[in-house]
Amino acid sequence: MLANVQRENRDYAALQHAVQGASPDVLVLEEVTDAWLQGVASFEQQYPHTFLLPREGYHGIAIYSRYPLRNPHVLELG
């Protein structure tokens, strides 16, 4: 499941509800900030494998997985 959380948005419950309904094995969030990570901290209980890179701009990302992630890293282009 991929969701652009839109960094200004603060409706954490709506995302939690959507994730609960879909129950994906892998969840990827775009535009993730520190506030968003705090708002959806409960995801770390459901998804033991994470790669979290919050940023205050529009480039933050979070990956939550039920399965181990192999060598997650960021490739900066440009």
Backbone as CSV, one residue per row, in Angstrom:
resi,resn,N_x,N_y,N_z,CA_x,CA_y,CA_z,C_x,C_y,C_z
1,MET,0.862,-1.166,0.000,0.000,0.000,0.000,0.904,1.224,0.000
2,LEU,0.580,2.195,-0.819,1.308,3.454,-0.906,0.338,4.591,-0.611
3,ALA,0.760,5.501,0.277,-0.081,6.649,0.598,0.772,7.902,0.689
4,ASN,0.340,8.950,0.017,0.939,10.257,0.186,0.147,10.920,1.305
5,VAL,0.782,11.106,2.459,0.053,11.609,3.625,-0.203,13.110,3.565
6,GLN,0.445,13.794,2.626,0.332,15.254,2.485,0.709,15.914,3.813
7,ARG,1.949,16.286,3.908,2.580,16.673,5.171,1.782,17.634,6.037
8,GLU,0.964,18.499,5.458,0.164,19.431,6.268,-1.045,18.737,6.909
9,ASN,-1.450,17.645,6.352,-2.578,16.884,6.848,-2.262,16.338,8.246
10,ARG,-3.226,16.297,9.133,-3.021,15.745,10.474,-4.077,14.689,10.821
11,ASP,-4.730,14.153,9.802,-5.778,13.159,10.041,-5.151,11.762,10.106
12,TYR,-4.411,11.520,11.186,-3.732,10.248,11.366,-4.735,9.093,11.448
13,ALA,-5.881,9.352,12.055,-6.892,8.306,12.222,-7.407,7.791,10.882
14,ALA,-7.552,8.678,9.902,-8.036,8.243,8.584,-7.047,7.274,7.945
15,LEU,-5.756,7.587,8.062,-4.757,6.674,7.511,-4.749,5.359,8.276
16,GLN,-4.817,5.420,9.588,-4.834,4.194,10.390,-6.022,3.315,10.025
17,HIS,-7.166,3.943,9.809,-8.370,3.197,9.418,-8.180,2.542,8.042
18,ALA,-7.619,3.259,7.098,-7.396,2.706,5.758,-6.408,1.540,5.805
19,VAL,-5.358,1.693,6.584,-4.364,0.622,6.693,-4.973,-0.591,7.382
20,GLN,-5.747,-0.361,8.404,-6.402,-1.473,9.101,-7.325,-2.235,8.147
21,GLY,-8.059,-1.521,7.319,-8.978,-2.165,6.375,-8.269,-2.939,5.290
22,ALA,-7.145,-2.420,4.809,-6.408,-3.076,3.724,-5.454,-4.149,4.228
23,SER,-4.942,-3.967,5.428,-3.989,-4.893,6.041,-2.857,-5.287,5.090
24,PRO,-2.129,-4.297,4.554,-1.069,-4.614,3.593,0.140,-5.257,4.275
25,ASP,0.904,-6.010,3.514,2.159,-6.578,4.030,3.242,-5.511,4.081
26,VAL,3.174,-4.563,3.146,4.136,-3.465,3.079,3.356,-2.166,2.940
27,LEU,3.760,-1.170,3.717,3.133,0.143,3.693,4.218,1.180,3.430
28,VAL,4.024,2.011,2.414,4.961,3.080,2.089,4.221,4.406,2.207
29,LEU,4.810,5.327,2.961,4.213,6.646,3.145,5.133,7.707,2.564
30,GLU,4.569,8.642,1.833,5.314,9.762,1.246,4.966,11.049,1.972
31,GLU,5.862,12.030,1.931,5.733,13.337,2.576,5.681,13.203,4.097
32,VAL,6.438,12.268,4.641,6.425,11.971,6.065,7.312,12.963,6.829
33,THR,6.762,13.490,7.903,7.491,14.378,8.810,7.601,13.696,10.176
34,ASP,8.340,14.318,11.096,8.411,13.783,12.464,7.023,13.707,13.092
35,ALA,6.203,14.705,12.840,4.842,14.708,13.389,4.050,13.508,12.885
36,TRP,4.213,13.191,11.596,3.508,12.029,11.055,3.989,10.738,11.696
37,LEU,5.280,10.606,11.905,5.782,9.388,12.546,5.232,9.235,13.956
38,GLN,5.106,10.333,14.662,4.513,10.284,15.996,3.030,9.927,15.919
39,GLY,2.342,10.478,14.924,0.909,10.238,14.777,0.546,8.812,14.413
40,VAL,1.475,8.113,13.775,1.202,6.719,13.369,2.205,5.753,14.007
41,ALA,2.691,6.104,15.178,3.683,5.275,15.871,3.196,3.847,16.098
42,SER,1.895,3.652,16.196,1.354,2.303,16.420,1.647,1.350,15.260
43,PHE,1.962,1.879,14.076,2.288,1.007,12.941,3.509,0.138,13.238
44,GLU,4.401,0.623,14.086,5.611,-0.141,14.378,5.306,-1.420,15.147
45,GLN,4.149,-1.511,15.785,3.732,-2.747,16.449,3.288,-3.783,15.420
46,GLN,2.624,-3.338,14.372,2.124,-4.235,13.324,3.199,-4.600,12.317
47,TYR,4.137,-3.676,12.117,5.172,-3.835,11.101,6.543,-3.740,11.765
48,PRO,7.136,-4.882,12.102,8.391,-4.881,12.862,9.610,-4.403,12.073
49,HIS,9.506,-4.323,10.761,10.642,-3.918,9.929,10.319,-2.562,9.302
50,THR,11.172,-1.586,9.580,10.889,-0.227,9.123,12.134,0.440,8.543
51,PHE,11.874,1.398,7.696,12.886,2.329,7.205,12.212,3.694,7.253
52,LEU,12.660,4.544,8.159,11.989,5.811,8.406,12.938,6.966,8.139
53,LEU,12.533,7.849,7.258,13.339,9.018,6.924,12.420,10.239,6.839
54,PRO,12.028,10.780,7.999,11.152,11.950,7.979,11.922,13.186,7.548
55,ARG,11.238,14.072,6.849,11.805,15.359,6.447,10.690,16.377,6.496
56,GLU,11.048,17.599,6.829,10.047,18.653,6.945,9.562,19.152,5.584
57,GLY,10.294,18.900,4.530,9.840,19.264,3.188,8.876,18.214,2.659
58,TYR,8.895,18.023,1.377,7.981,17.062,0.754,8.659,15.745,0.419
59,HIS,9.816,15.485,0.984,10.601,14.330,0.554,10.775,13.253,1.615
60,GLY,10.046,13.318,2.716,10.143,12.286,3.742,9.473,11.003,3.277
61,ILE,10.007,9.887,3.762,9.447,8.583,3.382,9.493,7.643,4.588
62,ALA,8.537,6.754,4.635,8.510,5.729,5.666,8.070,4.423,5.006
63,ILE,8.780,3.361,5.328,8.429,2.028,4.835,8.219,1.141,6.049
64,TYR,7.069,0.512,6.107,6.720,-0.426,7.173,6.482,-1.773,6.514
65,SER,7.068,-2.830,7.070,6.945,-4.138,6.429,6.790,-5.245,7.464
66,ARG,6.017,-6.241,7.091,5.915,-7.450,7.922,7.123,-8.353,7.688
67,TYR,7.857,-8.088,6.634,9.007,-8.911,6.246,10.286,-8.092,6.340
68,PRO,11.401,-8.752,6.579,12.675,-8.015,6.658,12.956,-7.232,5.379
69,LEU,13.535,-6.076,5.559,13.947,-5.229,4.443,15.444,-5.464,4.219
70,ARG,15.828,-5.669,2.996,17.231,-5.886,2.672,17.902,-4.574,2.286
71,ASN,18.832,-4.146,3.091,19.657,-2.981,2.788,18.851,-1.754,2.338
72,PRO,17.886,-1.319,3.128,17.149,-0.113,2.713,18.059,1.112,2.796
73,HIS,17.988,1.953,1.791,18.778,3.174,1.780,18.156,4.166,0.796
74,VAL,18.637,5.383,0.887,18.139,6.448,0.009,19.160,6.706,-1.070
75,LEU,18.674,6.831,-2.263,19.504,7.197,-3.419,19.102,8.606,-3.822
76,GLU,19.965,9.552,-3.566,19.696,10.947,-3.901,20.020,11.175,-5.372
77,LEU,19.056,11.649,-6.135,19.237,11.947,-7.543,19.264,13.459,-7.744
78,GLY,20.054,13.899,-8.679,20.048,15.303,-9.028,21.161,16.032,-8.450
